[in-house]
Amino acid sequence: MPTRRFTQRDLERWVERGLITSDQRDAILRDLETSQPDDTGLNLTTLLYYSGGLLVLVAYGIFLGLQWEQMNEAGRVAISAGSLAFFAVVSYLLSAQGSRFRLPGELLQVVAITIFPLLIFALLDVASVWPDEPAFRFTRFDSATRAAYNSARADYHADLTLARMALSLPTLLAALVVFRWSRSPFVLVAIVVAIASLAVDLTLLADTGRTSYELETGQTLVIAALGAALLAGGVLSRDRYERDYSLWLYVMGLAGLTLGLSIEAFPSNAAPGWGILWLIAGLTVLGLSVPLQERLFAAAGLLAIFAFLVRLVFEVFESANAAFALIVLGVLVIAAGVIYQRLIEGVIPRTQSR
């Protein structure tokens, strides 16, 4: 059953109809003011917090991108450890103030978690554990040398996959510890990203002999399956917790499902089955939008279906007649909606009159 939301206007209407008294209305409003967290609404303060957190992440990434290669190994460890300690302490101090400054504290928690794998990388680099890419030799590049080089690259990518997992696993554990303390939906996003990275790397590790980092069918299926699992988790977590986790699970789930299926469904040489799977996923998400009353599902499902139809017109049929057929189909869909609405409006009054 979809969640029904009401506003103060609904309370006023109920008072006018005698369903509740004015004292009960005032008591409900006072309870809502005291029970709802301060950061649930979107206002200038929350926009400043979101913008500031995003700016810190982007600026920090740009700074490291420009300075990282110029720093020595000790400098990389020092800047990573110092940044992690600074943001962790500031986020703790803000979060300790209660719900008033919980949002900026949780955003800085994500910044600290993002820096954590960077520190691990710097430590692995200092310990000379991070794998080095094999050098390409132009001299006497015969079949034996080519085979040796390909074997070296396969070993390098296997070691690189293990090294990435050495970054993702501690980051996941750290994010789980922070989430246990803060219950922040933003930290939940970091947890999901770490899990996705580990899952993809596990499939890459199972694919022996790989000489490049490319997402193939195994990896895309893992991403799509993880996206579907996140959507299911979002549905199951609706209205079960004080914090709203469902929205973030929906966004990440739709992103994973879109990324995983689009890589296989939309290339010009894609197998027809992938397009059908994409269409089924879009129709499923669209169908769930009605009982769940989620506009995000409706928008995502419609966009997926439209993308599939546009691909049919431009890549399969390559005909203006196909586009005209879609126009006719759209008109028929609207007509079906009108007929359905008239039928419902005719049934409901008879049902209520009994």
C-alpha positions as CSV (number, residue, x, y, z in Angstrom):
1,M,0.0,0.0,0.0
2,P,1.5,3.4,-1.0
3,T,2.5,5.8,1.7
4,R,0.1,8.7,2.0
5,R,1.5,12.1,3.0
6,F,-0.6,15.0,4.3
7,T,0.0,18.7,4.8
8,Q,-1.2,21.4,7.1
9,R,-4.0,22.2,4.6
10,D,-5.3,18.6,5.1
11,L,-5.3,19.2,8.9
12,E,-7.4,22.4,8.4
13,R,-9.9,20.5,6.2
14,W,-10.2,17.8,8.8
15,V,-10.9,20.4,11.5
16,E,-13.6,22.0,9.3
17,R,-15.3,18.6,8.7
18,G,-15.2,17.7,12.4
19,L,-12.8,14.8,12.0
20,I,-10.4,16.3,14.5
21,T,-10.6,19.2,16.9
22,S,-8.4,22.3,16.7
23,D,-6.6,21.2,19.8
24,Q,-5.7,17.9,18.2
25,R,-4.5,19.7,15.1
26,D,-2.2,21.9,17.2
27,A,-1.0,18.9,19.1
28,I,-0.2,17.1,15.9
29,L,1.8,20.1,14.5
30,R,3.8,20.4,17.8
31,D,4.6,16.7,17.7
32,L,5.8,16.9,14.1
33,E,8.0,19.9,14.9
34,T,9.7,18.1,17.7
35,S,10.0,14.6,16.1
36,Q,11.3,15.5,12.7
37,P,15.0,15.9,12.2
38,D,16.2,19.4,11.4
39,D,17.9,18.4,8.1
40,T,14.8,16.8,6.4
41,G,13.9,19.9,4.5
42,L,15.7,21.5,1.6
43,N,16.5,25.1,2.4
44,L,19.3,27.6,2.0
45,T,21.2,26.0,4.9
46,T,21.1,22.5,3.5
47,L,22.0,23.8,0.0
48,L,25.1,25.5,1.5
49,Y,26.0,22.3,3.3
50,Y,25.6,20.1,0.1
51,S,27.5,22.7,-2.0
52,G,30.3,23.0,0.5
53,G,30.7,19.3,0.9
54,L,30.8,18.8,-2.9
55,L,33.2,21.7,-3.3
56,V,35.6,20.2,-0.7
57,L,35.6,16.8,-2.6
58,V,36.1,18.4,-6.0
59,A,38.8,20.8,-4.8
60,Y,40.6,18.2,-2.9
61,G,40.6,15.9,-5.9
62,I,41.9,18.7,-8.2
63,F,44.6,19.6,-5.7
64,L,45.8,16.0,-5.4
65,G,45.6,15.5,-9.2
66,L,47.9,18.5,-9.7
67,Q,50.3,17.9,-6.8
68,W,50.4,14.1,-6.3
69,E,53.1,13.3,-8.8
70,Q,55.3,16.2,-7.5
71,M,55.2,14.9,-3.9
72,N,57.5,12.3,-2.6
73,E,56.3,9.2,-0.9
74,A,56.5,10.6,2.6
75,G,54.7,13.7,1.6
76,R,51.8,11.7,0.1
77,V,51.4,9.7,3.4
78,A,51.6,12.9,5.4
79,I,49.1,14.9,3.4
80,S,46.7,11.9,3.3
81,A,46.9,11.2,7.0
82,G,46.7,14.8,8.0
83,S,43.6,15.4,5.8
84,L,41.9,12.3,7.1
85,A,42.6,13.3,10.7
86,F,41.4,16.8,10.1
87,F,38.1,15.9,8.4
88,A,37.4,13.1,10.9
89,V,37.9,15.3,13.9
90,V,35.8,18.2,12.4
91,S,33.0,15.8,11.4
92,Y,33.0,14.3,14.9
93,L,32.8,17.7,16.6
94,L,29.9,18.7,14.4
95,S,28.0,15.5,14.8
96,A,28.5,15.6,18.6
97,Q,26.5,18.8,18.7
98,G,23.3,16.9,18.1
99,S,20.8,17.1,15.2
100,R,21.5,20.8,14.6
101,F,24.8,20.3,12.8
102,R,24.3,16.6,11.9
103,L,24.1,17.2,8.2
104,P,27.5,19.0,7.7
105,G,29.1,16.5,10.1
106,E,27.8,13.6,8.0
107,L,29.0,15.2,4.8
108,L,32.5,15.5,6.2
109,Q,32.3,11.9,7.2
110,V,32.0,11.0,3.6
111,V,35.0,13.3,2.8
112,A,37.1,11.4,5.4
113,I,36.0,8.0,4.1
114,T,36.9,9.1,0.5
115,I,40.4,10.0,1.7
116,F,40.9,6.7,3.5
117,P,41.7,4.6,0.4
118,L,44.1,7.4,-0.7
119,L,46.1,6.9,2.5
120,I,46.1,3.2,2.0
121,F,47.5,3.7,-1.5
122,A,50.2,6.0,-0.2
123,L,51.2,3.4,2.4
124,L,51.3,0.6,-0.1
125,D,53.3,2.8,-2.4
126,V,55.8,3.5,0.3
127,A,56.1,-0.2,1.1
128,S,56.7,-0.9,-2.7
129,V,53.7,-3.2,-2.7
130,W,51.7,-1.3,-5.4
131,P,52.3,-3.1,-8.7
132,D,54.2,-1.4,-11.5
133,E,53.1,-1.5,-15.1
134,P,55.5,-3.6,-17.3
135,A,57.5,-1.5,-19.7
136,F,57.0,-1.9,-23.4
137,R,60.2,-2.8,-25.3
138,F,60.4,-1.9,-29.0
139,T,63.6,-3.9,-29.7
140,R,63.1,-7.4,-31.1
141,F,59.4,-7.6,-30.6
142,D,58.9,-11.1,-32.0
143,S,56.3,-13.6,-31.1
144,A,58.2,-14.9,-28.1
145,T,58.7,-11.3,-26.8
146,R,55.1,-10.5,-27.4
147,A,53.9,-13.6,-25.5
148,A,56.2,-12.7,-22.6
149,Y,54.9,-9.1,-22.6
150,N,51.3,-10.2,-22.7
151,S,51.9,-12.6,-19.8
152,A,53.5,-9.8,-17.9
153,R,50.6,-7.6,-18.5
154,A,48.1,-10.3,-17.4
155,D,50.1,-10.7,-14.2
156,Y,50.1,-7.0,-13.7
157,H,46.4,-6.6,-14.1
158,A,45.8,-9.5,-11.7
159,D,48.1,-7.8,-9.1
160,L,46.4,-4.5,-9.8
161,T,43.0,-6.0,-9.2
162,L,44.2,-7.4,-5.8
163,A,45.7,-4.0,-5.0
164,R,42.4,-2.2,-5.7
165,M,40.7,-4.8,-3.5
166,A,43.2,-3.9,-0.8
167,L,41.9,-0.3,-1.0
168,S,38.2,-1.2,-1.2
169,L,38.0,-3.7,1.6
170,P,39.5,-1.5,4.4
171,T,37.4,1.4,3.1
172,L,34.3,-0.7,3.3
173,L,35.1,-1.8,6.9
174,A,35.8,1.8,7.9
175,A,32.5,3.0,6.3
176,L,30.6,0.3,8.2
177,V,32.1,1.4,11.5
178,V,31.2,5.0,10.8
179,F,27.7,4.0,9.7
180,R,27.2,2.0,12.9
181,W,27.9,5.2,14.8
182,S,26.1,7.8,12.7
183,R,23.5,5.9,10.7
184,S,24.1,8.4,7.9
185,P,22.5,7.8,4.5
186,F,25.5,9.5,2.9
187,V,27.9,7.0,4.5
188,L,25.5,4.3,3.1
189,V,26.4,5.6,-0.3
190,A,30.1,5.1,0.4
191,I,29.4,1.6,1.6
192,V,27.6,0.7,-1.6
193,V,30.4,2.1,-3.8
194,A,32.9,0.1,-1.9
195,I,30.8,-3.1,-2.3
196,A,30.4,-2.4,-6.0
197,S,34.1,-2.0,-6.4
198,L,34.8,-5.2,-4.6
199,A,32.2,-7.1,-6.6
200,V,33.5,-5.9,-9.9
201,D,37.1,-6.7,-9.0
202,L,36.2,-10.2,-7.9
203,T,34.7,-10.9,-11.3
204,L,37.9,-9.4,-12.9
205,L,40.1,-11.6,-10.7
206,A,38.2,-14.7,-11.9
207,D,38.9,-13.7,-15.5
208,T,42.5,-14.9,-15.8
209,G,44.7,-13.7,-18.7
210,R,43.1,-10.2,-18.9
211,T,45.5,-7.6,-20.2
212,S,43.3,-4.5,-19.9
213,Y,40.7,-3.0,-17.6
214,E,37.4,-3.2,-19.5
215,L,33.9,-3.9,-18.3
216,E,32.6,-7.0,-20.0
217,T,29.5,-9.1,-19.7
218,G,30.4,-10.6,-16.3
219,Q,31.1,-7.1,-14.8
220,T,28.0,-5.5,-16.3
221,L,25.8,-8.3,-15.0
222,V,27.2,-7.8,-11.5
223,I,26.5,-4.1,-11.6
224,A,23.0,-4.6,-12.9
225,A,22.3,-7.3,-10.2
226,L,23.6,-5.0,-7.5
227,G,21.4,-2.2,-8.8
228,A,18.3,-4.5,-8.7
229,A,19.3,-5.5,-5.1
230,L,19.5,-1.9,-4.1
231,L,16.1,-1.1,-5.5
232,A,14.7,-4.0,-3.6
233,G,16.4,-2.8,-0.4
234,G,15.0,0.7,-1.0
235,V,11.5,-0.7,-1.2
236,L,11.9,-2.9,1.9
237,S,13.4,0.0,3.9
238,R,10.5,2.4,3.2
239,D,9.2,4.0,6.4
240,R,11.0,1.4,8.6
241,Y,13.7,3.7,9.9
242,E,13.9,7.2,11.3
243,R,16.4,8.2,8.5
244,D,15.3,8.1,4.9
245,Y,17.6,5.4,3.2
246,S,15.1,4.5,0.5
247,L,15.8,7.6,-1.7
248,W,19.5,6.9,-1.8
249,L,19.0,3.2,-2.4
250,Y,16.6,4.1,-5.3
251,V,19.1,6.5,-6.9
252,M,22.1,4.1,-6.6
253,G,19.9,1.1,-7.7
254,L,18.6,2.9,-10.8
255,A,22.2,4.1,-11.6
256,G,23.6,0.5,-11.3
257,L,20.7,-1.0,-13.3
258,T,21.1,1.6,-16.0
259,L,24.9,1.3,-16.2
260,G,24.9,-2.4,-16.1
261,L,22.3,-3.0,-18.8
262,S,23.1,0.0,-21.1
263,I,26.7,-1.2,-21.7
264,E,25.3,-4.4,-23.3
265,A,22.0,-3.2,-24.7
266,F,22.9,0.0,-26.7
267,P,26.0,-0.8,-28.8
268,S,25.2,-1.2,-32.5
269,N,26.3,-4.8,-32.4
270,A,24.4,-5.7,-29.2
271,A,22.5,-8.9,-29.1
272,P,18.7,-8.5,-29.3
273,G,18.2,-10.2,-26.0
274,W,19.9,-7.3,-24.1
275,G,17.5,-4.8,-25.6
276,I,14.6,-7.0,-24.5
277,L,16.1,-7.2,-21.0
278,W,16.5,-3.4,-20.9
279,L,12.8,-3.0,-22.0
280,I,11.6,-5.5,-19.3
281,A,13.6,-3.6,-16.7
282,G,12.1,-0.3,-17.7
283,L,8.6,-1.6,-17.8
284,T,9.1,-3.2,-14.3
285,V,10.4,0.0,-12.8
286,L,7.5,2.0,-14.4
287,G,5.0,-0.6,-13.2
288,L,6.3,-0.3,-9.6
289,S,6.0,3.4,-9.6
290,V,2.2,3.2,-9.2
291,P,1.8,1.0,-6.1
292,L,4.9,2.6,-4.5
293,Q,3.8,6.1,-5.5
294,E,7.4,6.9,-6.5
295,R,7.8,9.6,-9.2
296,L,11.5,8.7,-9.5
297,F,10.5,5.2,-10.7
298,A,8.0,6.7,-13.1
299,A,10.6,9.0,-14.6
300,A,13.3,6.4,-14.8
301,G,11.0,3.8,-16.3
302,L,9.6,6.2,-19.0
303,L,13.1,7.3,-19.9
304,A,14.3,3.7,-20.3
305,I,11.4,2.9,-22.5
306,F,11.8,6.0,-24.6
307,A,15.5,5.3,-25.0
308,F,14.7,1.8,-26.2
309,L,12.1,3.0,-28.7
310,V,14.5,5.7,-30.0
311,R,17.2,3.1,-30.5
312,L,14.7,1.0,-32.5
313,V,13.9,3.9,-34.8
314,F,17.4,5.1,-35.5
315,E,19.4,1.9,-35.4
316,V,17.0,-1.0,-36.2
317,F,14.3,0.3,-38.5
318,E,16.1,3.4,-39.7
319,S,12.8,4.7,-41.1
320,A,10.6,7.7,-40.7
321,N,7.6,5.3,-40.9
322,A,8.8,3.8,-37.6
323,A,8.8,7.2,-36.0
324,F,5.3,7.8,-37.3
325,A,4.3,4.5,-35.8
326,L,5.6,5.6,-32.5
327,I,3.4,8.7,-32.8
328,V,0.3,6.6,-33.4
329,L,1.4,4.3,-30.5
330,G,1.6,7.4,-28.2
331,V,-1.8,8.6,-29.2
332,L,-3.2,5.1,-28.5
333,V,-1.6,5.0,-25.1
334,I,-3.2,8.4,-24.2
335,A,-6.6,7.1,-25.5
336,A,-6.2,4.0,-23.3
337,G,-5.6,6.3,-20.3
338,V,-8.7,8.3,-21.1
339,I,-10.8,5.2,-21.5
340,Y,-9.4,3.7,-18.3
341,Q,-10.1,7.0,-16.4
342,R,-13.7,7.1,-17.6
343,L,-14.2,3.4,-16.6
344,I,-12.8,4.1,-13.1
345,E,-14.9,7.2,-12.7
346,G,-18.0,5.2,-13.6
347,V,-17.2,2.3,-11.2
348,I,-16.2,4.3,-8.1
349,P,-19.6,6.2,-7.7
350,R,-21.6,2.9,-7.9
351,T,-19.3,1.3,-5.4
352,Q,-19.6,4.2,-2.9
353,S,-23.4,4.3,-3.3
354,R,-23.9,0.8,-1.9
